[in-house]
């Protein structure tokens, strides 16, 4: 992990597993997809592109005779036209604070549409999927909390029914 940069970003959670990990598909990551205005996203995108450029430069130094184009991984953001969504994750449960700088307890379920500040570390990589950058959650401050209950975002709101056929 080279070329690490620590940044802070503000937005609205569109997919949020900060209270409990997302265990779908064998994963066990804490993650959030954060929607950010185009104006606020531009600085972050520029920083991420610079990290990827450094990874490309390091690869060219390591293999100066390689003439084939370098494979690039998908970036950790998507420009939707109206906004940009960034994907952050962590193997460890991040510390969550409220807007009054009080630690949020484990009993509080943070759901999508909560607005938040995220401190993240952007780290460049060169792996089999290509050259890219990953966004690691360092800490989260919840601005406006949308609280839920149950297993997490997207959980089925209906009880499990035994013997149902279809």
Secondary structure as GFF3:
##gff-version 3
##sequence-region A 1 166
A	DSSP	beta_strand	2	22	.	.	.	ID=ss1
A	DSSP	three_ten_helix	24	26	.	.	.	ID=ss2
A	DSSP	beta_strand	29	37	.	.	.	ID=ss3
A	DSSP	alpha_helix	38	62	.	.	.	ID=ss4
A	DSSP	beta_strand	77	79	.	.	.	ID=ss5
A	DSSP	beta_strand	83	90	.	.	.	ID=ss6
A	DSSP	beta_strand	96	97	.	.	.	ID=ss7
A	DSSP	beta_strand	109	110	.	.	.	ID=ss8
A	DSSP	beta_strand	115	127	.	.	.	ID=ss9
A	DSSP	beta_strand	130	144	.	.	.	ID=ss10
A	DSSP	beta_strand	147	148	.	.	.	ID=ss11
###
